[in-house]
Amino acid sequence: MRITASQDAVIALALNEQGKTPYNREKSSIIFEAGSSQMANDGREWFIGSFVAKIYRKGTYRFDTKFELWGNGEQAFSVTHKKIVA
């Protein structure tokens, strides 16, 4: 499956590629996904749930994402990732 814009934002954030030459999105793909795109309070769209992506020339990664609500009512986006195959 192709990588959506919201999944692309998650990958860029997790791999710290913002401002750098990005990974090759066209040659990368999604192997598995469980979740969907959701809009945060600040208007940005993020993929919420889990997905496994084969990143071209970087390996296969699992991304787990969620929104966190803080005590003062602010919303934050959280992503964890782990390389699962070289």
Secondary structure, DSSP 8 states (H G I E B T S, - for coil): ----HHHHHHHHHHTT-TTS----GGG-EEEEEEEEEEE-TTS-EEEEEEEEEEETTTEEEEEEEEEEE-TTS-EEEEEEEEEEE-
